[in-house]
Amino acid sequence: MLTNFHRLFFMMFLTISMAAIAALSCSAQPATSSRRGRSTTMSTGTVAKSSSNEAALQLLGRLRAIRDCWADPYMIIKANNASEESDSRFLLCDSEYALRLAEAQAAVSDASSSVDSPAVTREAMAAIAVFKDLDTLRQLFNSRPYFILGTVRVSDIYPIAHKYNITYQENWTSKEAIYRQMTPHRRGHIDRLAALIQGTPSDPNPTLTSAQADAALDDLTWSRAASHMTYEWYLGRYPQGRHAGEARDSISRKNEIRKERDNQLERTREELESTTRKVLEAYVHGDKTTYGRFLSSRFPSREIYIARLKPQPEVVSFEIKDFQIERYNTDGDLYRAKMNVHYKSILNKERNYHNSILYLKSERGWEIVEWHSP
């Protein structure tokens, strides 16, 4: 009897224990599933956030690219009079401008679905609106009624003038004056956009403070004055400028500086005449290796010109006449050489060609960037 009681007690204990274990297992399963669910959600959210930030960075890059297609006022010296002004100096991208603008517009359009920050999207849309207004001005300024003019009717651009508080005195004002007031607006929204994005790369063309912009324009004006030896012109604009002392010293040494430059120009002329002779010798003899060494990587269709080069056995000799050079840029690394080349053939026939060659001074020496010959 006691044995049966022990057996019955054991069976009841076993049943209760198994039920408890089953209940504990069931209660633990949802908790585990819940933790896994939260982990999956957190992982998906992290990936989505990372993807959104990458899209925002690409968006910023596109907007910075179109921003840099436009010059800041401190990059352009104001002309002495309105007839010398040129609004074309504000557009820097040339043939790439249309592509940069299209890329920026597409990036802003895509941001609505790829970027999860309303603030980023808002600043991007505000930025592209400025570029659309700049492009409206560009198209109007380049249209047939205005293409050859340096001025524009304010009434034709009044919505933009009103929107950006552009100042004017009368209905006609210069295109350059409009751009000078308009282009700075393109920076604000992009700078605020950069501040909203994590991991933003440093800006290669940062916005300058007012003092920095004034200093940059001062330096640019001095560079122009020093290149053209117009030191008095610089002092007229900046009597207390950053280079005023150097300008006054240069005025006192003007004859000495001119002599130094003339001597340097003559040395450069001799170098380029010797280089041109070597180039023409390679050209006449079909020496592709030597000829190619003188052609810059910037030379149009460089490889085609080298491949087509052939010896000219009918040419007996050539002579370079009236060789002259002039500086092509203020930095002095580009020179335009002009000359007449007189060829003699085996049949005593003679040919004369006028040549214009643009030379670039590089680490490799003088290289040809352009070559024009009738």
PADO-821199 format. One record per residue (C-alpha): x negated, y negated, z; residue in three letters. Coordinates in nm, 3 decimals, decimal comma. Layout:
N
+---------+---------+---------+-------+
:      px :      py :      pz : semar :
+---------+---------+---------+-------+
:       X :       Y :       Z :   ALA :
...
+---------+---------+---------+-------+
% end
This chain:
374
+---------+---------+---------+-------+
:      px :      py :      pz : semar :
+---------+---------+---------+-------+
:   0,000 :   0,000 :   0,000 :   MET :
:  -0,275 :  -0,241 :   0,090 :   LEU :
:  -0,464 :  -0,139 :  -0,218 :   THR :
:  -0,162 :  -0,218 :  -0,437 :   ASN :
:  -0,126 :  -0,555 :  -0,265 :   PHE :
:  -0,492 :  -0,639 :  -0,335 :   HIS :
:  -0,449 :  -0,535 :  -0,698 :   ARG :
:  -0,136 :  -0,751 :  -0,732 :   LEU :
:  -0,311 :  -1,049 :  -0,572 :   PHE :
:  -0,604 :  -1,010 :  -0,806 :   PHE :
:  -0,377 :  -1,003 :  -1,114 :   MET :
:  -0,193 :  -1,321 :  -0,998 :   MET :
:  -0,524 :  -1,500 :  -0,936 :   PHE :
:  -0,654 :  -1,399 :  -1,280 :   LEU :
:  -0,338 :  -1,523 :  -1,452 :   THR :
:  -0,344 :  -1,860 :  -1,271 :   ILE :
:  -0,716 :  -1,906 :  -1,348 :   SER :
:  -0,669 :  -1,836 :  -1,719 :   MET :
:  -0,378 :  -2,079 :  -1,735 :   ALA :
:  -0,588 :  -2,349 :  -1,565 :   ALA :
:  -0,877 :  -2,294 :  -1,804 :   ILE :
:  -0,643 :  -2,315 :  -2,105 :   ALA :
:  -0,489 :  -2,637 :  -1,975 :   ALA :
:  -0,830 :  -2,791 :  -1,914 :   LEU :
:  -0,941 :  -2,692 :  -2,263 :   SER :
:  -0,634 :  -2,850 :  -2,420 :   CYS :
:  -0,676 :  -3,171 :  -2,226 :   SER :
:  -1,045 :  -3,192 :  -2,321 :   ALA :
:  -0,986 :  -3,140 :  -2,693 :   GLN :
:  -0,797 :  -3,464 :  -2,761 :   PRO :
:  -1,057 :  -3,658 :  -2,562 :   ALA :
:  -1,333 :  -3,512 :  -2,776 :   THR :
:  -1,139 :  -3,586 :  -3,091 :   SER :
:  -1,076 :  -3,938 :  -2,968 :   SER :
:  -1,446 :  -3,996 :  -2,907 :   ARG :
:  -1,529 :  -3,863 :  -3,251 :   ARG :
:  -1,264 :  -4,088 :  -3,402 :   GLY :
:  -1,404 :  -4,395 :  -3,228 :   ARG :
:  -1,755 :  -4,301 :  -3,341 :   SER :
:  -1,640 :  -4,264 :  -3,702 :   THR :
:  -1,454 :  -4,597 :  -3,686 :   THR :
:  -1,757 :  -4,775 :  -3,541 :   MET :
:  -1,983 :  -4,626 :  -3,811 :   SER :
:  -1,746 :  -4,730 :  -4,089 :   THR :
:  -1,717 :  -5,079 :  -3,941 :   GLY :
:  -2,095 :  -5,118 :  -3,925 :   THR :
:  -2,136 :  -5,012 :  -4,288 :   VAL :
:  -1,859 :  -5,249 :  -4,397 :   ALA :
:  -2,015 :  -5,537 :  -4,203 :   LYS :
:  -2,356 :  -5,466 :  -4,355 :   SER :
:  -2,205 :  -5,452 :  -4,704 :   SER :
:  -2,025 :  -5,781 :  -4,647 :   SER :
:  -2,347 :  -5,949 :  -4,532 :   ASN :
:  -2,536 :  -5,823 :  -4,838 :   GLU :
:  -2,263 :  -5,964 :  -5,062 :   ALA :
:  -2,286 :  -6,296 :  -4,878 :   ALA :
:  -2,664 :  -6,305 :  -4,931 :   LEU :
:  -2,620 :  -6,240 :  -5,304 :   GLN :
:  -2,359 :  -6,514 :  -5,314 :   LEU :
:  -2,601 :  -6,756 :  -5,148 :   LEU :
:  -2,872 :  -6,666 :  -5,397 :   GLY :
:  -2,644 :  -6,741 :  -5,693 :   ARG :
:  -2,539 :  -7,075 :  -5,549 :   LEU :
:  -2,897 :  -7,174 :  -5,473 :   ARG :
:  -2,993 :  -7,088 :  -5,831 :   ALA :
:  -2,733 :  -7,322 :  -5,984 :   ILE :
:  -2,818 :  -7,582 :  -5,720 :   ARG :
:  -3,177 :  -7,585 :  -5,845 :   ASP :
:  -3,057 :  -7,643 :  -6,201 :   CYS :
:  -2,995 :  -8,002 :  -6,090 :   TRP :
:  -3,265 :  -8,248 :  -5,988 :   ALA :
:  -3,249 :  -8,452 :  -5,670 :   ASP :
:  -3,280 :  -8,832 :  -5,699 :   PRO :
:  -3,619 :  -8,824 :  -5,527 :   TYR :
:  -3,749 :  -8,616 :  -5,818 :   MET :
:  -3,675 :  -8,893 :  -6,069 :   ILE :
:  -3,828 :  -9,242 :  -6,073 :   ILE :
:  -3,573 :  -9,512 :  -6,141 :   LYS :
:  -3,634 :  -9,686 :  -6,473 :   ALA :
:  -3,738 : -10,049 :  -6,490 :   ASN :
:  -3,423 : -10,129 :  -6,684 :   ASN :
:  -3,102 :  -9,954 :  -6,783 :   ALA :
:  -3,212 :  -9,898 :  -7,145 :   SER :
:  -3,493 :  -9,671 :  -7,021 :   GLU :
:  -3,266 :  -9,451 :  -6,808 :   GLU :
:  -3,197 :  -9,093 :  -6,914 :   SER :
:  -2,934 :  -8,879 :  -6,746 :   ASP :
:  -3,081 :  -8,568 :  -6,915 :   SER :
:  -3,361 :  -8,566 :  -6,657 :   ARG :
:  -3,117 :  -8,443 :  -6,392 :   PHE :
:  -3,051 :  -8,111 :  -6,566 :   LEU :
:  -3,346 :  -7,875 :  -6,517 :   LEU :
:  -3,240 :  -7,530 :  -6,642 :   CYS :
:  -3,210 :  -7,610 :  -7,014 :   ASP :
:  -3,080 :  -7,300 :  -7,195 :   SER :
:  -3,041 :  -7,106 :  -6,867 :   GLU :
:  -2,791 :  -7,353 :  -6,720 :   TYR :
:  -2,476 :  -7,193 :  -6,863 :   ALA :
:  -2,581 :  -6,848 :  -6,737 :   LEU :
:  -2,663 :  -6,976 :  -6,385 :   ARG :
:  -2,325 :  -7,149 :  -6,363 :   LEU :
:  -2,136 :  -6,841 :  -6,486 :   ALA :
:  -2,320 :  -6,620 :  -6,235 :   GLU :
:  -2,236 :  -6,856 :  -5,948 :   ALA :
:  -1,869 :  -6,877 :  -6,046 :   GLN :
:  -1,844 :  -6,496 :  -6,068 :   ALA :
:  -2,015 :  -6,456 :  -5,729 :   ALA :
:  -1,771 :  -6,695 :  -5,562 :   VAL :
:  -1,476 :  -6,519 :  -5,725 :   SER :
:  -1,602 :  -6,179 :  -5,606 :   ASP :
:  -1,658 :  -6,309 :  -5,251 :   ALA :
:  -1,286 :  -6,305 :  -5,175 :   SER :
:  -1,292 :  -5,924 :  -5,180 :   SER :
:  -1,653 :  -5,845 :  -5,086 :   SER :
:  -1,712 :  -6,090 :  -4,798 :   VAL :
:  -1,506 :  -6,057 :  -4,481 :   ASP :
:  -1,589 :  -6,402 :  -4,337 :   SER :
:  -1,330 :  -6,671 :  -4,418 :   PRO :
:  -1,584 :  -6,941 :  -4,327 :   ALA :
:  -1,837 :  -6,807 :  -4,580 :   VAL :
:  -1,573 :  -6,788 :  -4,851 :   THR :
:  -1,450 :  -7,137 :  -4,770 :   ARG :
:  -1,797 :  -7,295 :  -4,797 :   GLU :
:  -1,871 :  -7,104 :  -5,117 :   ALA :
:  -1,551 :  -7,225 :  -5,281 :   MET :
:  -1,625 :  -7,583 :  -5,172 :   ALA :
:  -1,976 :  -7,556 :  -5,317 :   ALA :
:  -1,863 :  -7,421 :  -5,654 :   ILE :
:  -1,605 :  -7,700 :  -5,674 :   ALA :
:  -1,892 :  -7,951 :  -5,666 :   VAL :
:  -2,070 :  -7,769 :  -5,947 :   PHE :
:  -1,752 :  -7,762 :  -6,154 :   LYS :
:  -1,723 :  -8,139 :  -6,111 :   ASP :
:  -2,089 :  -8,182 :  -6,209 :   LEU :
:  -2,027 :  -7,971 :  -6,517 :   ASP :
:  -1,724 :  -8,183 :  -6,604 :   THR :
:  -1,951 :  -8,487 :  -6,597 :   LEU :
:  -2,213 :  -8,308 :  -6,803 :   ARG :
:  -1,965 :  -8,213 :  -7,073 :   GLN :
:  -1,822 :  -8,564 :  -7,089 :   LEU :
:  -2,166 :  -8,727 :  -7,102 :   PHE :
:  -2,268 :  -8,493 :  -7,387 :   ASN :
:  -1,946 :  -8,541 :  -7,583 :   SER :
:  -1,946 :  -8,730 :  -7,912 :   ARG :
:  -1,819 :  -9,064 :  -7,776 :   PRO :
:  -2,088 :  -9,075 :  -7,507 :   TYR :
:  -2,379 :  -8,869 :  -7,640 :   PHE :
:  -2,595 :  -9,161 :  -7,754 :   ILE :
:  -2,483 :  -9,398 :  -7,479 :   LEU :
:  -2,642 :  -9,446 :  -7,140 :   GLY :
:  -2,321 :  -9,571 :  -6,983 :   THR :
:  -1,974 :  -9,432 :  -6,918 :   VAL :
:  -1,631 :  -9,574 :  -6,842 :   ARG :
:  -1,551 :  -9,528 :  -6,475 :   VAL :
:  -1,186 :  -9,486 :  -6,570 :   SER :
:  -1,284 :  -9,169 :  -6,761 :   ASP :
:  -1,436 :  -9,015 :  -6,448 :   ILE :
:  -1,225 :  -9,185 :  -6,183 :   TYR :
:  -1,088 :  -8,867 :  -6,015 :   PRO :
:  -1,447 :  -8,756 :  -5,951 :   ILE :
:  -1,563 :  -9,108 :  -5,856 :   ALA :
:  -1,277 :  -9,133 :  -5,604 :   HIS :
:  -1,332 :  -8,782 :  -5,467 :   LYS :
:  -1,702 :  -8,840 :  -5,393 :   TYR :
:  -1,681 :  -9,212 :  -5,306 :   ASN :
:  -1,907 :  -9,309 :  -5,595 :   ILE :
:  -1,969 :  -9,684 :  -5,597 :   THR :
:  -1,943 :  -9,899 :  -5,910 :   TYR :
:  -1,918 : -10,269 :  -5,993 :   GLN :
:  -1,716 : -10,262 :  -6,313 :   GLU :
:  -1,554 : -10,019 :  -6,554 :   ASN :
:  -1,882 :  -9,939 :  -6,731 :   TRP :
:  -2,168 :  -9,791 :  -6,530 :   THR :
:  -2,479 :  -9,588 :  -6,613 :   SER :
:  -2,469 :  -9,209 :  -6,632 :   LYS :
:  -2,786 :  -9,193 :  -6,423 :   GLU :
:  -2,624 :  -9,399 :  -6,146 :   ALA :
:  -2,338 :  -9,148 :  -6,137 :   ILE :
:  -2,575 :  -8,851 :  -6,116 :   TYR :
:  -2,783 :  -9,019 :  -5,845 :   ARG :
:  -2,478 :  -9,042 :  -5,622 :   GLN :
:  -2,324 :  -8,711 :  -5,728 :   MET :
:  -2,609 :  -8,457 :  -5,713 :   THR :
:  -2,680 :  -8,484 :  -5,336 :   PRO :
:  -2,328 :  -8,354 :  -5,264 :   HIS :
:  -2,417 :  -8,010 :  -5,400 :   ARG :
:  -2,648 :  -7,934 :  -5,105 :   ARG :
:  -2,422 :  -7,972 :  -4,799 :   GLY :
:  -2,191 :  -7,677 :  -4,853 :   HIS :
:  -2,479 :  -7,446 :  -4,948 :   ILE :
:  -2,675 :  -7,541 :  -4,637 :   ASP :
:  -2,371 :  -7,472 :  -4,418 :   ARG :
:  -2,314 :  -7,145 :  -4,603 :   LEU :
:  -2,673 :  -7,036 :  -4,530 :   ALA :
:  -2,623 :  -7,106 :  -4,159 :   ALA :
:  -2,324 :  -6,868 :  -4,152 :   LEU :
:  -2,508 :  -6,567 :  -4,297 :   ILE :
:  -2,730 :  -6,330 :  -4,099 :   GLN :
:  -3,083 :  -6,270 :  -4,229 :   GLY :
:  -3,080 :  -6,568 :  -4,463 :   THR :
:  -3,417 :  -6,597 :  -4,643 :   PRO :
:  -3,604 :  -6,926 :  -4,615 :   SER :
:  -3,501 :  -7,188 :  -4,869 :   ASP :
:  -3,772 :  -7,250 :  -5,133 :   PRO :
:  -3,610 :  -7,585 :  -5,211 :   ASN :
:  -3,487 :  -7,713 :  -4,874 :   PRO :
:  -3,279 :  -8,025 :  -4,823 :   THR :
:  -3,503 :  -8,316 :  -4,725 :   LEU :
:  -3,426 :  -8,574 :  -4,464 :   THR :
:  -3,385 :  -8,932 :  -4,579 :   SER :
:  -3,740 :  -9,012 :  -4,465 :   ALA :
:  -3,881 :  -8,706 :  -4,643 :   GLN :
:  -3,696 :  -8,794 :  -4,965 :   ALA :
:  -3,830 :  -9,152 :  -4,953 :   ASP :
:  -4,183 :  -9,018 :  -4,905 :   ALA :
:  -4,142 :  -8,775 :  -5,196 :   ALA :
:  -4,027 :  -9,055 :  -5,427 :   LEU :
:  -4,316 :  -9,274 :  -5,307 :   ASP :
:  -4,562 :  -8,994 :  -5,392 :   ASP :
:  -4,402 :  -8,937 :  -5,732 :   LEU :
:  -4,419 :  -9,307 :  -5,815 :   THR :
:  -4,784 :  -9,320 :  -5,715 :   TRP :
:  -4,861 :  -9,014 :  -5,929 :   SER :
:  -4,710 :  -9,190 :  -6,230 :   ARG :
:  -4,892 :  -9,515 :  -6,153 :   ALA :
:  -5,228 :  -9,341 :  -6,104 :   ALA :
:  -5,187 :  -9,148 :  -6,430 :   SER :
:  -5,110 :  -9,463 :  -6,631 :   HIS :
:  -5,331 :  -9,694 :  -6,424 :   MET :
:  -5,030 :  -9,915 :  -6,348 :   THR :
:  -5,131 :  -9,983 :  -5,990 :   TYR :
:  -4,964 : -10,324 :  -5,983 :   GLU :
:  -4,635 : -10,164 :  -6,082 :   TRP :
:  -4,660 :  -9,928 :  -5,785 :   TYR :
:  -4,733 : -10,214 :  -5,541 :   LEU :
:  -4,435 : -10,403 :  -5,682 :   GLY :
:  -4,212 : -10,115 :  -5,579 :   ARG :
:  -4,394 : -10,012 :  -5,262 :   TYR :
:  -4,594 : -10,307 :  -5,125 :   PRO :
:  -4,627 : -10,119 :  -4,795 :   GLN :
:  -4,614 :  -9,773 :  -4,950 :   GLY :
:  -4,801 :  -9,461 :  -4,855 :   ARG :
:  -5,058 :  -9,528 :  -5,129 :   HIS :
:  -5,072 :  -9,907 :  -5,110 :   ALA :
:  -5,433 :  -9,910 :  -4,986 :   GLY :
:  -5,546 :  -9,675 :  -5,262 :   GLU :
:  -5,357 :  -9,883 :  -5,518 :   ALA :
:  -5,534 : -10,205 :  -5,414 :   ARG :
:  -5,869 : -10,029 :  -5,421 :   ASP :
:  -5,791 :  -9,890 :  -5,767 :   SER :
:  -5,708 : -10,239 :  -5,895 :   ILE :
:  -6,051 : -10,361 :  -5,790 :   SER :
:  -6,211 : -10,060 :  -5,964 :   ARG :
:  -5,989 : -10,056 :  -6,270 :   LYS :
:  -6,267 : -10,098 :  -6,527 :   ASN :
:  -6,476 :  -9,830 :  -6,359 :   GLU :
:  -6,181 :  -9,589 :  -6,348 :   ILE :
:  -6,102 :  -9,655 :  -6,714 :   ARG :
:  -6,462 :  -9,581 :  -6,812 :   LYS :
:  -6,460 :  -9,257 :  -6,611 :   GLU :
:  -6,139 :  -9,150 :  -6,780 :   ARG :
:  -6,262 :  -9,237 :  -7,125 :   ASP :
:  -6,575 :  -9,030 :  -7,066 :   ASN :
:  -6,368 :  -8,739 :  -6,938 :   GLN :
:  -6,130 :  -8,765 :  -7,233 :   LEU :
:  -6,423 :  -8,758 :  -7,475 :   GLU :
:  -6,566 :  -8,448 :  -7,306 :   ARG :
:  -6,225 :  -8,283 :  -7,332 :   THR :
:  -6,200 :  -8,384 :  -7,698 :   ARG :
:  -6,536 :  -8,221 :  -7,770 :   GLU :
:  -6,431 :  -7,904 :  -7,588 :   GLU :
:  -6,103 :  -7,881 :  -7,778 :   LEU :
:  -6,265 :  -7,951 :  -8,115 :   GLU :
:  -6,512 :  -7,668 :  -8,051 :   SER :
:  -6,228 :  -7,441 :  -7,938 :   THR :
:  -6,023 :  -7,529 :  -8,246 :   THR :
:  -6,317 :  -7,441 :  -8,469 :   ARG :
:  -6,340 :  -7,096 :  -8,308 :   LYS :
:  -5,965 :  -7,046 :  -8,345 :   VAL :
:  -5,974 :  -7,136 :  -8,715 :   LEU :
:  -6,271 :  -6,908 :  -8,776 :   GLU :
:  -6,079 :  -6,620 :  -8,618 :   ALA :
:  -5,775 :  -6,716 :  -8,825 :   TYR :
:  -5,966 :  -6,718 :  -9,156 :   VAL :
:  -6,150 :  -6,391 :  -9,086 :   HIS :
:  -5,842 :  -6,213 :  -8,951 :   GLY :
:  -6,010 :  -6,153 :  -8,614 :   ASP :
:  -5,704 :  -6,050 :  -8,410 :   LYS :
:  -5,893 :  -5,998 :  -8,086 :   THR :
:  -6,047 :  -6,345 :  -8,077 :   THR :
:  -5,736 :  -6,508 :  -8,218 :   TYR :
:  -5,515 :  -6,341 :  -7,959 :   GLY :
:  -5,745 :  -6,447 :  -7,677 :   ARG :
:  -5,671 :  -6,812 :  -7,755 :   PHE :
:  -5,293 :  -6,773 :  -7,771 :   LEU :
:  -5,117 :  -6,835 :  -7,440 :   SER :
:  -4,858 :  -6,591 :  -7,310 :   SER :
:  -4,616 :  -6,884 :  -7,357 :   ARG :
:  -4,690 :  -6,898 :  -7,732 :   PHE :
:  -4,365 :  -6,823 :  -7,923 :   PRO :
:  -4,360 :  -6,476 :  -8,086 :   SER :
:  -4,722 :  -6,426 :  -7,983 :   ARG :
:  -4,746 :  -6,055 :  -8,062 :   GLU :
:  -4,587 :  -6,100 :  -8,405 :   ILE :
:  -4,834 :  -6,373 :  -8,502 :   TYR :
:  -5,129 :  -6,160 :  -8,394 :   ILE :
:  -4,998 :  -5,851 :  -8,578 :   ALA :
:  -4,948 :  -6,046 :  -8,903 :   ARG :
:  -5,296 :  -6,199 :  -8,901 :   LEU :
:  -5,503 :  -6,092 :  -9,204 :   LYS :
:  -5,843 :  -6,193 :  -9,342 :   PRO :
:  -5,844 :  -6,464 :  -9,608 :   GLN :
:  -6,139 :  -6,371 :  -9,833 :   PRO :
:  -6,057 :  -6,647 : -10,080 :   GLU :
:  -6,150 :  -6,914 :  -9,822 :   VAL :
:  -6,517 :  -7,008 :  -9,848 :   VAL :
:  -6,524 :  -7,277 :  -9,580 :   SER :
:  -6,317 :  -7,524 :  -9,385 :   PHE :
:  -6,378 :  -7,864 :  -9,229 :   GLU :
:  -6,198 :  -8,033 :  -8,940 :   ILE :
:  -6,136 :  -8,403 :  -8,994 :   LYS :
:  -5,982 :  -8,683 :  -8,784 :   ASP :
:  -5,970 :  -8,474 :  -8,467 :   PHE :
:  -5,785 :  -8,661 :  -8,192 :   GLN :
:  -5,632 :  -8,564 :  -7,858 :   ILE :
:  -5,391 :  -8,714 :  -7,609 :   GLU :
:  -5,270 :  -8,613 :  -7,266 :   ARG :
:  -4,936 :  -8,436 :  -7,290 :   TYR :
:  -4,851 :  -8,450 :  -6,918 :   ASN :
:  -4,954 :  -8,651 :  -6,615 :   THR :
:  -5,133 :  -8,356 :  -6,452 :   ASP :
:  -5,386 :  -8,342 :  -6,733 :   GLY :
:  -5,359 :  -7,966 :  -6,795 :   ASP :
:  -5,180 :  -8,007 :  -7,131 :   LEU :
:  -5,331 :  -8,187 :  -7,430 :   TYR :
:  -5,199 :  -8,242 :  -7,779 :   ARG :
:  -5,468 :  -8,211 :  -8,048 :   ALA :
:  -5,404 :  -8,349 :  -8,397 :   LYS :
:  -5,630 :  -8,300 :  -8,697 :   MET :
:  -5,655 :  -8,245 :  -9,071 :   ASN :
:  -5,814 :  -7,918 :  -9,186 :   VAL :
:  -5,980 :  -7,912 :  -9,530 :   HIS :
:  -6,016 :  -7,565 :  -9,688 :   TYR :
:  -6,233 :  -7,468 :  -9,988 :   LYS :
:  -6,171 :  -7,150 : -10,189 :   SER :
:  -6,393 :  -6,933 : -10,410 :   ILE :
:  -6,236 :  -7,095 : -10,718 :   LEU :
:  -6,329 :  -7,443 : -10,590 :   ASN :
:  -5,971 :  -7,512 : -10,506 :   LYS :
:  -5,916 :  -7,734 : -10,206 :   GLU :
:  -5,629 :  -7,752 :  -9,958 :   ARG :
:  -5,557 :  -7,997 :  -9,680 :   ASN :
:  -5,327 :  -7,922 :  -9,387 :   TYR :
:  -5,227 :  -8,138 :  -9,094 :   HIS :
:  -5,224 :  -7,943 :  -8,767 :   ASN :
:  -5,081 :  -8,026 :  -8,427 :   SER :
:  -5,187 :  -7,791 :  -8,146 :   ILE :
:  -5,074 :  -7,806 :  -7,784 :   LEU :
:  -5,350 :  -7,679 :  -7,554 :   TYR :
:  -5,315 :  -7,565 :  -7,193 :   LEU :
:  -5,609 :  -7,558 :  -6,952 :   LYS :
:  -5,588 :  -7,232 :  -6,756 :   SER :
:  -5,826 :  -7,016 :  -6,553 :   GLU :
:  -5,919 :  -6,840 :  -6,877 :   ARG :
:  -6,005 :  -7,167 :  -7,048 :   GLY :
:  -5,815 :  -7,350 :  -7,321 :   TRP :
:  -5,510 :  -7,165 :  -7,456 :   GLU :
:  -5,271 :  -7,256 :  -7,735 :   ILE :
:  -4,909 :  -7,305 :  -7,630 :   VAL :
:  -4,776 :  -7,442 :  -7,962 :   GLU :
:  -4,916 :  -7,474 :  -8,312 :   TRP :
:  -4,743 :  -7,675 :  -8,581 :   HIS :
:  -4,867 :  -7,682 :  -8,941 :   SER :
:  -4,667 :  -7,761 :  -9,257 :   PRO :
+---------+---------+---------+-------+
% end
